[in-house]
């Protein structure tokens, strides 16, 4: 695969994402479960939860093996994810959301 093939693939993924209406994906990394709730391992969960509360959107929809929500910032639709996989497997949820 040449570098041009790589760029073509990235551009195709960008087009697909734009077709879905989402410009950006923001992922808060963490681990599900009460035992991790207020630990340093959940800094991503805590940050996105704070942002959602401050900006008035919810992260309650269950999709892509995540809790998710969306909001518009600067005219761009953003998808916010809290993967419900453990941190080491967060890429699985991100991949589902980006497909």
C-alpha positions, 0 to 999 in steps of 0.5 A: 500500500502506498502513501497515496492509498493511505491518504485516499483511505483517510479521505474516504473515512472523512467523507463517510463521517461527514455524510453521517453529519458528525464533524468531530468525535470526543472520547472520554477514556475510563473504566466502567463500574463503581469501583473506578468511578472516582479514580484517576483512571476515569479522568476522561469520563469525569471530564466529559461528564463535566462538559456535558453538564456545563453545556447542557447535553446528555451522555445517556444514549447506549450505542457503539458499546458506549454511552454517547451524546452529541452537541453542536459547537461552532456550527460543527456536530460533535459526537461524545463517547464514554466507552463501556469497555475497559480502557484497554479496549476503548478502541473497539468502541471508537471503531464502531462509532467511526464506521 
